């Protein structure tokens, strides 16, 4: 039952143990490499997600004031001019890539940027700063929306209300409530 281990057999047992030990070290090294690669990938993905989430919250425009141009017959507003600036903590905002959702008494329209006012578009006029990008907190733009009916939203008549949501390319949005005064006759422009 008991066998005696000779000097030659002791060396073979040591080599077998060494081979098993090396195999375990190799398996542990491969597993560690996989874990390190996965951790690095997850870290970079979480940084990107964090930056995008921050942009969705902070990269928004802020309304300064909203003026409506009174139409020729003095019954309502046919243009809306929204003055905006960059919100606190926002990075550079390319307003030409923003979309505007106009919800009024005649329904809802989604407006996109165009250099000239066409169907379902808005126009940008730089008050201070570059052509379409809000880079500094002192930059100001005037967003012009035509309300002529047809394919564009219809005019806002006296006492009517509408809402405007400006959504930047990063997904941050600003909501603005528009309310035409009960009487606009004799005025050229009114604050909404």
VENZIPE-V268632 format. One record per residue. N is the residue number from 0. RES is the residue in one small letter. NEAR is the number of other ideal C-beta (glycine too) atoms within 10 Angstrom. Layout:
n->[N & N]
res->[RES & RES]
near->[NEAR & NEAR]
This chain:
n->[0 & 1 & 2 & 3 & 4 & 5 & 6 & 7 & 8 & 9 & 10 & 11 & 12 & 13 & 14 & 15 & 16 & 17 & 18 & 19 & 20 & 21 & 22 & 23 & 24 & 25 & 26 & 27 & 28 & 29 & 30 & 31 & 32 & 33 & 34 & 35 & 36 & 37 & 38 & 39 & 40 & 41 & 42 & 43 & 44 & 45 & 46 & 47 & 48 & 49 & 50 & 51 & 52 & 53 & 54 & 55 & 56 & 57 & 58 & 59 & 60 & 61 & 62 & 63 & 64 & 65 & 66 & 67 & 68 & 69 & 70 & 71 & 72 & 73 & 74 & 75 & 76 & 77 & 78 & 79 & 80 & 81 & 82 & 83 & 84 & 85 & 86 & 87 & 88 & 89 & 90 & 91 & 92 & 93 & 94 & 95 & 96 & 97 & 98 & 99 & 100 & 101 & 102 & 103 & 104 & 105 & 106 & 107 & 108 & 109 & 110 & 111 & 112 & 113 & 114 & 115 & 116 & 117 & 118 & 119 & 120 & 121 & 122 & 123 & 124 & 125 & 126 & 127 & 128 & 129 & 130 & 131 & 132 & 133 & 134 & 135 & 136 & 137 & 138 & 139 & 140 & 141 & 142 & 143 & 144 & 145 & 146 & 147 & 148 & 149 & 150 & 151 & 152 & 153 & 154 & 155 & 156 & 157 & 158 & 159 & 160 & 161 & 162 & 163 & 164 & 165 & 166 & 167 & 168 & 169 & 170 & 171 & 172 & 173 & 174 & 175 & 176 & 177 & 178 & 179 & 180 & 181 & 182 & 183 & 184 & 185 & 186 & 187 & 188 & 189 & 190 & 191]
res->[x & x & x & x & x & x & x & x & x & x & x & x & x & x & x & x & x & x & x & x & x & x & x & x & x & x & x & x & x & x & x & x & x & x & x & x & x & x & x & x & x & x & x & x & x & x & x & x & x & x & x & x & x & x & x & x & x & x & x & x & x & x & x & x & x & x & x & x & x & x & x & x & x & x & x & x & x & x & x & x & x & x & x & x & x & x & x & x & x & x & x & x & x & x & x & x & x & x & x & x & x & x & x & x & x & x & x & x & x & x & x & x & x & x & x & x & x & x & x & x & x & x & x & x & x & x & x & x & x & x & x & x & x & x & x & x & x & x & x & x & x & x & x & x & x & x & x & x & x & x & x & x & x & x & x & x & x & x & x & x & x & x & x & x & x & x & x & x & x & x & x & x & x & x & x & x & x & x & x & x & x & x & x & x & x & x & x & x & x & x & x & x]
near->[2 & 4 & 6 & 5 & 10 & 8 & 6 & 7 & 11 & 9 & 10 & 10 & 10 & 10 & 9 & 10 & 10 & 10 & 10 & 10 & 10 & 10 & 10 & 10 & 10 & 10 & 10 & 10 & 10 & 10 & 10 & 10 & 10 & 10 & 10 & 10 & 10 & 10 & 10 & 10 & 10 & 10 & 10 & 10 & 10 & 10 & 10 & 10 & 10 & 10 & 12 & 12 & 12 & 15 & 18 & 15 & 13 & 16 & 22 & 23 & 24 & 15 & 17 & 13 & 11 & 20 & 15 & 26 & 17 & 22 & 17 & 6 & 9 & 13 & 16 & 19 & 27 & 20 & 18 & 26 & 18 & 24 & 16 & 26 & 21 & 25 & 19 & 9 & 11 & 21 & 13 & 12 & 27 & 17 & 23 & 16 & 14 & 25 & 15 & 23 & 15 & 22 & 15 & 19 & 12 & 16 & 9 & 12 & 18 & 11 & 23 & 13 & 17 & 14 & 11 & 6 & 16 & 13 & 11 & 16 & 18 & 25 & 18 & 18 & 12 & 15 & 13 & 10 & 16 & 13 & 12 & 16 & 17 & 26 & 13 & 13 & 13 & 10 & 19 & 17 & 26 & 16 & 24 & 16 & 25 & 21 & 23 & 13 & 11 & 8 & 10 & 21 & 24 & 18 & 23 & 25 & 13 & 16 & 12 & 17 & 13 & 23 & 14 & 24 & 15 & 23 & 19 & 22 & 14 & 22 & 13 & 20 & 15 & 18 & 11 & 18 & 11 & 21 & 16 & 23 & 14 & 8 & 12 & 22 & 9 & 7 & 13 & 8 & 13 & 18 & 10 & 21]
